[in-house]
Amino acid sequence: MTALTVRLPNSVHQKVRELAEREDISVNQFIASALSEKMASVLTIDFLKSESAKGNRSDFDYFLSMVPNNAPDKSRHCGGRGLQLVHLKMRKDSKIAFSKTTSCPLR
């Protein structure tokens, strides 16, 4: 393992401490996890850009032309069961209220 010294504004350091405590992990674990997540995000974008550069429009158009141009069958959308939608709302007492609905946005 490598040690790294990082200068952070006091407000950021305090928030990291609070979040790490809330997650019941050390500040080091929190920062290592946050850095890993950011690296994964950047590397994923790099990968997708390199993959998209390999494609060409004529192949895309060819495969798209093989898809039937039919209207969607609404009875098959959402697995026939509908989607579980969750609505979140911040209450005045700073607690979060939520409600669930089952519906299909395509109906």
N, CA, C and O atoms as a GROMACS GRO file, in nm:
protein
  428
    1MET      N    1   0.082  -0.118   0.000
    1MET     CA    2   0.000   0.000   0.000
    1MET      C    3   0.087   0.125   0.000
    1MET      O    4   0.198   0.126   0.054
    2THR      N    5   0.035   0.227  -0.061
    2THR     CA    6   0.107   0.353  -0.071
    2THR      C    7   0.038   0.459   0.014
    2THR      O    8  -0.085   0.467   0.016
    3ALA      N    9   0.117   0.539   0.083
    3ALA     CA   10   0.063   0.651   0.160
    3ALA      C   11   0.060   0.774   0.071
    3ALA      O   12   0.150   0.795  -0.010
    4LEU      N   13  -0.043   0.855   0.088
    4LEU     CA   14  -0.060   0.974   0.005
    4LEU      C   15  -0.110   1.087   0.095
    4LEU      O   16  -0.205   1.070   0.171
    5THR      N   17  -0.045   1.202   0.086
    5THR     CA   18  -0.088   1.318   0.161
    5THR      C   19  -0.172   1.407   0.069
    5THR      O   20  -0.128   1.443  -0.040
    6VAL      N   21  -0.292   1.440   0.115
    6VAL     CA   22  -0.382   1.521   0.034
    6VAL      C   23  -0.428   1.640   0.118
    6VAL      O   24  -0.464   1.625   0.234
    7ARG      N   25  -0.425   1.757   0.058
    7ARG     CA   26  -0.474   1.877   0.127
    7ARG      C   27  -0.621   1.896   0.090
    7ARG      O   28  -0.656   1.903  -0.028
    8LEU      N   29  -0.706   1.906   0.191
    8LEU     CA   30  -0.849   1.925   0.170
    8LEU      C   31  -0.895   2.049   0.245
    8LEU      O   32  -0.841   2.079   0.352
    9PRO      N   33  -0.992   2.120   0.192
    9PRO     CA   34  -1.053   2.228   0.271
    9PRO      C   35  -1.115   2.166   0.397
    9PRO      O   36  -1.163   2.053   0.395
   10ASN      N   37  -1.114   2.241   0.506
   10ASN     CA   38  -1.168   2.190   0.632
   10ASN      C   39  -1.312   2.141   0.617
   10ASN      O   40  -1.350   2.041   0.677
   11SER      N   41  -1.392   2.213   0.538
   11SER     CA   42  -1.532   2.175   0.522
   11SER      C   43  -1.546   2.038   0.454
   11SER      O   44  -1.632   1.959   0.489
   12VAL      N   45  -1.460   2.012   0.355
   12VAL     CA   46  -1.464   1.883   0.286
   12VAL      C   47  -1.418   1.772   0.380
   12VAL      O   48  -1.479   1.665   0.386
   13HIS      N   49  -1.311   1.799   0.455
   13HIS     CA   50  -1.261   1.699   0.550
   13HIS      C   51  -1.367   1.666   0.654
   13HIS      O   52  -1.386   1.549   0.688
   14GLN      N   53  -1.435   1.766   0.705
   14GLN     CA   54  -1.540   1.742   0.804
   14GLN      C   55  -1.653   1.658   0.745
   14GLN      O   56  -1.702   1.566   0.810
   15LYS      N   57  -1.694   1.690   0.623
   15LYS     CA   58  -1.802   1.614   0.559
   15LYS      C   59  -1.759   1.470   0.533
   15LYS      O   60  -1.840   1.378   0.550
   16VAL      N   61  -1.635   1.449   0.492
   16VAL     CA   62  -1.584   1.313   0.471
   16VAL      C   63  -1.588   1.235   0.602
   16VAL      O   64  -1.628   1.119   0.604
   17ARG      N   65  -1.547   1.300   0.711
   17ARG     CA   66  -1.551   1.233   0.842
   17ARG      C   67  -1.694   1.194   0.880
   17ARG      O   68  -1.718   1.083   0.927
   18GLU      N   69  -1.787   1.285   0.857
   18GLU     CA   70  -1.928   1.257   0.890
   18GLU      C   71  -1.982   1.141   0.805
   18GLU      O   72  -2.047   1.051   0.857
   19LEU      N   73  -1.954   1.144   0.676
   19LEU     CA   74  -2.003   1.038   0.588
   19LEU      C   75  -1.940   0.903   0.619
   19LEU      O   76  -2.006   0.800   0.617
   20ALA      N   77  -1.811   0.905   0.648
   20ALA     CA   78  -1.743   0.780   0.684
   20ALA      C   79  -1.802   0.722   0.812
   20ALA      O   80  -1.824   0.601   0.823
   21GLU      N   81  -1.827   0.809   0.909
   21GLU     CA   82  -1.887   0.762   1.034
   21GLU      C   83  -2.026   0.706   1.010
   21GLU      O   84  -2.064   0.603   1.067
   22ARG      N   85  -2.103   0.773   0.926
   22ARG     CA   86  -2.237   0.726   0.894
   22ARG      C   87  -2.233   0.588   0.827
   22ARG      O   88  -2.321   0.505   0.850
   23GLU      N   89  -2.132   0.565   0.745
   23GLU     CA   90  -2.116   0.437   0.677
   23GLU      C   91  -2.044   0.334   0.764
   23GLU      O   92  -2.030   0.218   0.726
   24ASP      N   93  -1.999   0.377   0.881
   24ASP     CA   94  -1.928   0.291   0.976
   24ASP      C   95  -1.799   0.236   0.917
   24ASP      O   96  -1.767   0.118   0.932
   25ILE      N   97  -1.725   0.325   0.848
   25ILE     CA   98  -1.595   0.289   0.793
   25ILE      C   99  -1.497   0.400   0.827
   25ILE      O  100  -1.536   0.508   0.871
   26SER      N  101  -1.368   0.372   0.807
   26SER     CA  102  -1.266   0.474   0.835
   26SER      C  103  -1.266   0.578   0.724
   26SER      O  104  -1.317   0.556   0.614
   27VAL      N  105  -1.207   0.693   0.756
   27VAL     CA  106  -1.192   0.798   0.656
   27VAL      C  107  -1.108   0.746   0.539
   27VAL      O  108  -1.139   0.774   0.423
   28ASN      N  109  -1.003   0.670   0.569
   28ASN     CA  110  -0.920   0.613   0.462
   28ASN      C  111  -1.002   0.522   0.371
   28ASN      O  112  -0.990   0.531   0.249
   29GLN      N  113  -1.085   0.436   0.430
   29GLN     CA  114  -1.169   0.348   0.350
   29GLN      C  115  -1.266   0.428   0.264
   29GLN      O  116  -1.288   0.397   0.147
   30PHE      N  117  -1.324   0.533   0.324
   30PHE     CA  118  -1.419   0.616   0.250
   30PHE      C  119  -1.351   0.681   0.129
   30PHE      O  120  -1.404   0.678   0.018
   31ILE      N  121  -1.234   0.739   0.152
   31ILE     CA  122  -1.163   0.808   0.043
   31ILE      C  123  -1.118   0.708  -0.063
   31ILE      O  124  -1.129   0.736  -0.183
   32ALA      N  125  -1.067   0.590  -0.022
   32ALA     CA  126  -1.026   0.488  -0.119
   32ALA      C  127  -1.144   0.443  -0.203
   32ALA      O  128  -1.131   0.424  -0.324
   33SER      N  129  -1.259   0.426  -0.140
   33SER     CA  130  -1.379   0.385  -0.212
   33SER      C  131  -1.424   0.494  -0.309
   33SER      O  132  -1.458   0.465  -0.424
   34ALA      N  133  -1.423   0.619  -0.263
   34ALA     CA  134  -1.464   0.731  -0.349
   34ALA      C  135  -1.371   0.743  -0.470
   34ALA      O  136  -1.418   0.765  -0.582
   35LEU      N  137  -1.241   0.728  -0.448
   35LEU     CA  138  -1.147   0.735  -0.559
   35LEU      C  139  -1.167   0.620  -0.657
   35LEU      O  140  -1.160   0.638  -0.778
   36SER      N  141  -1.193   0.501  -0.603
   36SER     CA  142  -1.217   0.385  -0.689
   36SER      C  143  -1.341   0.405  -0.775
   36SER      O  144  -1.340   0.372  -0.893
   37GLU      N  145  -1.447   0.459  -0.716
   37GLU     CA  146  -1.569   0.485  -0.791
   37GLU      C  147  -1.544   0.587  -0.902
   37GLU      O  148  -1.593   0.571  -1.014
   38LYS      N  149  -1.470   0.692  -0.871
   38LYS     CA  150  -1.441   0.795  -0.972
   38LYS      C  151  -1.356   0.736  -1.084
   38LYS      O  152  -1.380   0.764  -1.202
   39MET      N  153  -1.256   0.655  -1.048
   39MET     CA  154  -1.172   0.591  -1.151
   39MET      C  155  -1.256   0.501  -1.240
   39MET      O  156  -1.238   0.502  -1.362
   40ALA      N  157  -1.346   0.424  -1.181
   40ALA     CA  158  -1.431   0.335  -1.260
   40ALA      C  159  -1.516   0.415  -1.357
   40ALA      O  160  -1.536   0.374  -1.472
   41SER      N  161  -1.566   0.528  -1.312
   41SER     CA  162  -1.648   0.613  -1.398
   41SER      C  163  -1.567   0.666  -1.516
   41SER      O  164  -1.612   0.659  -1.631
   42VAL      N  165  -1.449   0.719  -1.488
   42VAL     CA  166  -1.365   0.775  -1.595
   42VAL      C  167  -1.321   0.665  -1.691
   42VAL      O  168  -1.324   0.685  -1.813
   43LEU      N  169  -1.280   0.550  -1.638
   43LEU     CA  170  -1.236   0.441  -1.723
   43LEU      C  171  -1.350   0.386  -1.809
   43LEU      O  172  -1.327   0.345  -1.922
   44THR      N  173  -1.471   0.384  -1.755
   44THR     CA  174  -1.586   0.340  -1.832
   44THR      C  175  -1.612   0.435  -1.949
   44THR      O  176  -1.639   0.391  -2.061
   45ILE      N  177  -1.605   0.563  -1.922
   45ILE     CA  178  -1.625   0.662  -2.030
   45ILE      C  179  -1.517   0.645  -2.137
   45ILE      O  180  -1.547   0.649  -2.256
   46ASP      N  181  -1.392   0.626  -2.093
   46ASP     CA  182  -1.284   0.604  -2.190
   46ASP      C  183  -1.310   0.481  -2.275
   46ASP      O  184  -1.292   0.483  -2.397
   47PHE      N  185  -1.354   0.372  -2.211
   47PHE     CA  186  -1.382   0.248  -2.282
   47PHE      C  187  -1.495   0.268  -2.383
   47PHE      O  188  -1.484   0.226  -2.498
   48LEU      N  189  -1.603   0.333  -2.341
   48LEU     CA  190  -1.717   0.355  -2.431
   48LEU      C  191  -1.678   0.444  -2.549
   48LEU      O  192  -1.723   0.421  -2.661
   49LYS      N  193  -1.596   0.543  -2.524
   49LYS     CA  194  -1.549   0.629  -2.634
   49LYS      C  195  -1.466   0.549  -2.733
   49LYS      O  196  -1.481   0.565  -2.854
   50SER      N  197  -1.377   0.464  -2.682
   50SER     CA  198  -1.292   0.387  -2.774
   50SER      C  199  -1.375   0.285  -2.851
   50SER      O  200  -1.349   0.261  -2.969
   51GLU      N  201  -1.475   0.225  -2.786
   51GLU     CA  202  -1.562   0.130  -2.856
   51GLU      C  203  -1.648   0.200  -2.962
   51GLU      O  204  -1.667   0.148  -3.072
   52SER      N  205  -1.699   0.318  -2.928
   52SER     CA  206  -1.784   0.389  -3.024
   52SER      C  207  -1.703   0.435  -3.146
   52SER      O  208  -1.757   0.446  -3.256
   53ALA      N  209  -1.574   0.461  -3.126
   53ALA     CA  210  -1.490   0.502  -3.238
   53ALA      C  211  -1.470   0.388  -3.338
   53ALA      O  212  -1.439   0.412  -3.455
   54LYS      N  213  -1.489   0.263  -3.293
   54LYS     CA  214  -1.472   0.147  -3.381
   54LYS      C  215  -1.594   0.123  -3.469
   54LYS      O  216  -1.583   0.055  -3.572
   55GLY      N  217  -1.708   0.177  -3.431
   55GLY     CA  218  -1.830   0.153  -3.507
   55GLY      C  219  -1.836   0.238  -3.632
   55GLY      O  220  -1.761   0.334  -3.648
   56ASN      N  221  -1.928   0.200  -3.722
   56ASN     CA  222  -1.948   0.285  -3.838
   56ASN      C  223  -2.098   0.295  -3.868
   56ASN      O  224  -2.175   0.206  -3.834
   57ARG      N  225  -2.134   0.401  -3.930
   57ARG     CA  226  -2.275   0.432  -3.953
   57ARG      C  227  -2.343   0.330  -4.043
   57ARG      O  228  -2.460   0.298  -4.020
   58SER      N  229  -2.276   0.280  -4.142
   58SER     CA  230  -2.341   0.186  -4.235
   58SER      C  231  -2.378   0.056  -4.163
   58SER      O  232  -2.485   0.000  -4.190
   59ASP      N  233  -2.293   0.006  -4.073
   59ASP     CA  234  -2.329  -0.113  -3.995
   59ASP      C  235  -2.451  -0.085  -3.907
   59ASP      O  236  -2.542  -0.167  -3.897
   60PHE      N  237  -2.450   0.031  -3.842
   60PHE     CA  238  -2.562   0.069  -3.757
   60PHE      C  239  -2.692   0.074  -3.838
   60PHE      O  240  -2.793   0.018  -3.797
   61ASP      N  241  -2.687   0.141  -3.952
   61ASP     CA  242  -2.807   0.151  -4.036
   61ASP      C  243  -2.854   0.015  -4.084
   61ASP      O  244  -2.975  -0.010  -4.091
   62TYR      N  245  -2.760  -0.074  -4.116
   62TYR     CA  246  -2.796  -0.208  -4.162
   62TYR      C  247  -2.872  -0.284  -4.052
   62TYR      O  248  -2.979  -0.340  -4.077
   63PHE      N  249  -2.818  -0.285  -3.931
   63PHE     CA  250  -2.884  -0.358  -3.823
   63PHE      C  251  -3.015  -0.292  -3.782
   63PHE      O  252  -3.111  -0.362  -3.747
   64LEU      N  253  -3.020  -0.161  -3.785
   64LEU     CA  254  -3.144  -0.091  -3.753
   64LEU      C  255  -3.252  -0.121  -3.856
   64LEU      O  256  -3.370  -0.129  -3.821
   65SER      N  257  -3.214  -0.139  -3.983
   65SER     CA  258  -3.312  -0.170  -4.087
   65SER      C  259  -3.375  -0.308  -4.067
   65SER      O  260  -3.482  -0.335  -4.123
   66MET      N  261  -3.313  -0.394  -3.990
   66MET     CA  262  -3.366  -0.528  -3.965
   66MET      C  263  -3.471  -0.529  -3.853
   66MET      O  264  -3.538  -0.630  -3.832
   67VAL      N  265  -3.486  -0.418  -3.782
   67VAL     CA  266  -3.585  -0.410  -3.675
   67VAL      C  267  -3.719  -0.374  -3.737
   67VAL      O  268  -3.728  -0.276  -3.811
   68PRO      N  269  -3.825  -0.451  -3.707
   68PRO     CA  270  -3.956  -0.420  -3.766
   68PRO      C  271  -4.006  -0.284  -3.720
   68PRO      O  272  -3.981  -0.241  -3.607
   69ASN      N  273  -4.077  -0.217  -3.807
   69ASN     CA  274  -4.130  -0.084  -3.777
   69ASN      C  275  -4.276  -0.098  -3.734
   69ASN      O  276  -4.366  -0.044  -3.799
   70ASN      N  277  -4.300  -0.168  -3.624
   70ASN     CA  278  -4.435  -0.191  -3.573
   70ASN      C  279  -4.461  -0.103  -3.452
   70ASN      O  280  -4.369  -0.064  -3.380
   71ALA      N  281  -4.589  -0.072  -3.432
   71ALA     CA  282  -4.626   0.001  -3.311
   71ALA      C  283  -4.603  -0.092  -3.191
   71ALA      O  284  -4.622  -0.212  -3.204
   72PRO      N  285  -4.563  -0.038  -3.077
   72PRO     CA  286  -4.539  -0.124  -2.960
   72PRO      C  287  -4.668  -0.191  -2.913
   72PRO      O  288  -4.776  -0.134  -2.920
   73ASP      N  289  -4.653  -0.312  -2.864
   73ASP     CA  290  -4.763  -0.388  -2.806
   73ASP      C  291  -4.772  -0.349  -2.659
   73ASP      O  292  -4.693  -0.396  -2.577
   74LYS      N  293  -4.866  -0.263  -2.625
   74LYS     CA  294  -4.874  -0.208  -2.490
   74LYS      C  295  -4.899  -0.314  -2.384
   74LYS      O  296  -4.862  -0.295  -2.268
   75SER      N  297  -4.959  -0.424  -2.420
   75SER     CA  298  -4.986  -0.528  -2.321
   75SER      C  299  -4.858  -0.597  -2.276
   75SER      O  300  -4.855  -0.661  -2.171
   76ARG      N  301  -4.752  -0.585  -2.355
   76ARG     CA  302  -4.626  -0.651  -2.320
   76ARG      C  303  -4.529  -0.559  -2.249
   76ARG      O  304  -4.431  -0.606  -2.193
   77HIS      N  305  -4.554  -0.430  -2.251
   77HIS     CA  306  -4.465  -0.335  -2.184
   77HIS      C  307  -4.467  -0.358  -2.035
   77HIS      O  308  -4.568  -0.398  -1.978
   78CYS      N  309  -4.357  -0.333  -1.973
   78CYS     CA  310  -4.343  -0.341  -1.827
   78CYS      C  311  -4.371  -0.482  -1.778
   78CYS      O  312  -4.414  -0.500  -1.664
   79GLY      N  313  -4.348  -0.581  -1.861
   79GLY     CA  314  -4.369  -0.719  -1.822
   79GLY      C  315  -4.515  -0.750  -1.795
   79GLY      O  316  -4.545  -0.850  -1.730
   80GLY      N  317  -4.605  -0.666  -1.844
   80GLY     CA  318  -4.747  -0.688  -1.820
   80GLY      C  319  -4.788  -0.656  -1.678
   80GLY      O  320  -4.907  -0.662  -1.645
   81ARG      N  321  -4.693  -0.622  -1.591
   81ARG     CA  322  -4.722  -0.597  -1.450
   81ARG      C  323  -4.715  -0.450  -1.412
   81ARG      O  324  -4.766  -0.410  -1.308
   82GLY      N  325  -4.653  -0.372  -1.494
   82GLY     CA  326  -4.634  -0.232  -1.459
   82GLY      C  327  -4.502  -0.213  -1.386
   82GLY      O  328  -4.439  -0.310  -1.344
   83LEU      N  329  -4.461  -0.091  -1.372
   83LEU     CA  330  -4.338  -0.058  -1.302
   83LEU      C  331  -4.368  -0.015  -1.160
   83LEU      O  332  -4.476   0.035  -1.132
   84GLN      N  333  -4.273  -0.035  -1.073
   84GLN     CA  334  -4.286   0.014  -0.936
   84GLN      C  335  -4.217   0.151  -0.934
   84GLN      O  336  -4.095   0.159  -0.946
   85LEU      N  337  -4.293   0.255  -0.919
   85LEU     CA  338  -4.239   0.390  -0.914
   85LEU      C  339  -4.240   0.438  -0.770
   85LEU      O  340  -4.336   0.414  -0.697
   86VAL      N  341  -4.134   0.506  -0.731
   86VAL     CA  342  -4.126   0.558  -0.595
   86VAL      C  343  -4.114   0.710  -0.604
   86VAL      O  344  -4.028   0.762  -0.675
   87HIS      N  345  -4.201   0.779  -0.534
   87HIS     CA  346  -4.198   0.924  -0.530
   87HIS      C  347  -4.142   0.967  -0.395
   87HIS      O  348  -4.194   0.928  -0.290
   88LEU      N  349  -4.035   1.046  -0.397
   88LEU     CA  350  -3.973   1.095  -0.274
   88LEU      C  351  -4.002   1.243  -0.259
   88LEU      O  352  -4.005   1.318  -0.357
   89LYS      N  353  -4.024   1.284  -0.136
   89LYS     CA  354  -4.052   1.424  -0.110
   89LYS      C  355  -3.995   1.460   0.026
   89LYS      O  356  -4.016   1.387   0.123
   90MET      N  357  -3.924   1.572   0.035
   90MET     CA  358  -3.869   1.617   0.162
   90MET      C  359  -3.978   1.689   0.241
   90MET      O  360  -4.038   1.785   0.193
   91ARG      N  361  -4.002   1.642   0.362
   91ARG     CA  362  -4.103   1.704   0.447
   91ARG      C  363  -4.043   1.823   0.520
   91ARG      O  364  -3.921   1.841   0.521
   92LYS      N  365  -4.128   1.904   0.579
   92LYS     CA  366  -4.081   2.022   0.651
   92LYS      C  367  -3.993   1.987   0.770
   92LYS      O  368  -3.906   2.064   0.808
   93ASP      N  369  -4.016   1.869   0.830
   93ASP     CA  370  -3.934   1.828   0.944
   93ASP      C  371  -3.805   1.759   0.899
   93ASP      O  372  -3.741   1.691   0.979
   94SER      N  373  -3.766   1.778   0.772
   94SER     CA  374  -3.643   1.725   0.713
   94SER      C  375  -3.641   1.574   0.697
   94SER      O  376  -3.537   1.516   0.667
   95LYS      N  377  -3.755   1.509   0.717
   95LYS     CA  378  -3.762   1.366   0.693
   95LYS      C  379  -3.812   1.344   0.550
   95LYS      O  380  -3.876   1.431   0.491
   96ILE      N  381  -3.781   1.229   0.498
   96ILE     CA  382  -3.821   1.199   0.360
   96ILE      C  383  -3.948   1.116   0.362
   96ILE      O  384  -3.955   1.013   0.430
   97ALA      N  385  -4.046   1.161   0.288
   97ALA     CA  386  -4.170   1.086   0.273
   97ALA      C  387  -4.167   1.021   0.135
   97ALA      O  388  -4.122   1.082   0.038
   98PHE      N  389  -4.215   0.898   0.127
   98PHE     CA  390  -4.219   0.834  -0.003
   98PHE      C  391  -4.349   0.758  -0.019
   98PHE      O  392  -4.411   0.714   0.078
   99SER      N  393  -4.388   0.744  -0.145
   99SER     CA  394  -4.505   0.667  -0.177
   99SER      C  395  -4.474   0.585  -0.301
   99SER      O  396  -4.395   0.626  -0.386
  100LYS      N  397  -4.536   0.468  -0.311
  100LYS     CA  398  -4.513   0.380  -0.425
  100LYS      C  399  -4.639   0.375  -0.509
  100LYS      O  400  -4.750   0.377  -0.458
  101THR      N  401  -4.619   0.368  -0.639
  101THR     CA  402  -4.731   0.347  -0.730
  101THR      C  403  -4.689   0.240  -0.830
  101THR      O  404  -4.570   0.224  -0.860
  102THR      N  405  -4.784   0.168  -0.880
  102THR     CA  406  -4.755   0.069  -0.984
  102THR      C  407  -4.826   0.114  -1.109
  102THR      O  408  -4.949   0.118  -1.115
  103SER      N  409  -4.749   0.148  -1.207
  103SER     CA  410  -4.807   0.188  -1.334
  103SER      C  411  -4.703   0.173  -1.443
  103SER      O  412  -4.584   0.162  -1.416
  104CYS      N  413  -4.749   0.173  -1.562
  104CYS     CA  414  -4.659   0.164  -1.676
  104CYS      C  415  -4.667   0.298  -1.751
  104CYS      O  416  -4.776   0.336  -1.794
  105PRO      N  417  -4.556   0.368  -1.766
  105PRO     CA  418  -4.561   0.498  -1.833
  105PRO      C  419  -4.596   0.488  -1.981
  105PRO      O  420  -4.623   0.589  -2.045
  106LEU      N  421  -4.595   0.367  -2.035
  106LEU     CA  422  -4.624   0.350  -2.178
  106LEU      C  423  -4.771   0.323  -2.204
  106LEU      O  424  -4.811   0.305  -2.318
  107ARG      N  425  -4.851   0.321  -2.099
  107ARG     CA  426  -4.996   0.294  -2.116
  107ARG      C  427  -5.074   0.421  -2.115
  107ARG      O  428  -5.196   0.419  -2.128
   0.00000   0.00000   0.00000
